[in-house]
Structures are given as C-alpha cells and as structure tokens.
Amino acid sequence: MPTKLVVDCSTGVTTEVELTAEEIAQAEADAAAFAVAEAERIAAEEAKAAAKAAAEAKLAALGLTAEEIAALGK
C-alpha cells in the first residue's frame, strides 16, 4: 500500500503513514488530470509551431529572405 511521510516540525519526528483509500483515489485523479493537461499543452505547442512554420513558408513564398522573416519575429 502507498505511504506518505508526516513530519512534525515542532519535534522533527518523521512518521511513515499508509494512504487512505480517498487519498489514493485523489492521487490517481490528480495524475489523470495532469496527463490530460500535459497532452493539451503539448498539442498547443505543436499547433503553434506548425502555424509559425506555415506563416514563414508563406512569407518566403512572397520573396522574403530568412533574415527578413526572422527580423519580423523580433
């Protein structure tokens, strides 16, 4: 069974305690929520990178040089 450390700051005593069923369920829910949020963050970063690449390709098609395109991003 998973455990947690409980530290009494006034005495410095550390105790290892088993997690309750509710704590385990919450930890699993938190892990699932994090996985979803992380997948959404990665998808957003990839979409932004793809949009940037498409915009740069369009600018290059208009005749801008790589240096001119980079200067627009600053």
N, C-alpha and C positions, 0 to 999 in steps of 0.2 A: 504494500500500500504506500502511496506517495506521502512524503512528510514535509514539514516546514520547520524552520528554526525560529524559536521565540527567544528574544533576548530581553532580559530585564536590565534596563540601562542603569537603574539605581544600584544594583548589586553586581552586574556584569555576568550573571549566570545565564548560560545558554541552554535551552531545552529543545530537544527534537520531539515534535508532536505530529501524530498522523493527521492527515487532512480528513475533514468530514466529507460525506457524500455531496453536500451542497458546494463545498469548496472545490472538489474535483470537477463537478458539473460546471461551475463558473470558470474554472481554468480551461476546460475544454471549449466552452462557448467563447471565451476570450481568444483562444488560439484560432478558432474557426473565423471569428470576426477579423482578426489580424490578417489571416491568409486572404480573405476576400479584399480587404483594404489594400494589401500589398499588390495583389493581382490588378486591382483597379489603378493603382499608382503606376505600375509598370506599363499597363496598357495606355495610360495617358501620356507617359513619357515617349513611348514608341509612336503614338499618333502625332505628337508634337514634332518629333524628329522626322517623320515621314512628310508632314506638312512643310517643314523647313526645307527638306530636300526637294520637294516639288516646286516650292517657290524659287529656290535657287536655280533649278533647271529652267523654269520659265524666264527668269531674268537672263540666264545665259543664252537662251534661245532668242532673246531680244538684242543680243550682242554685247551685253556687259561682260567685262573680264572678271576673273575670280577675285582680283584685288578690289574691284569696284563693288562686287557683291558683298565681300567681307566688310568693306567700309560702311555699307548700308546697315549692317548688323550692329554697329557700334553706337 
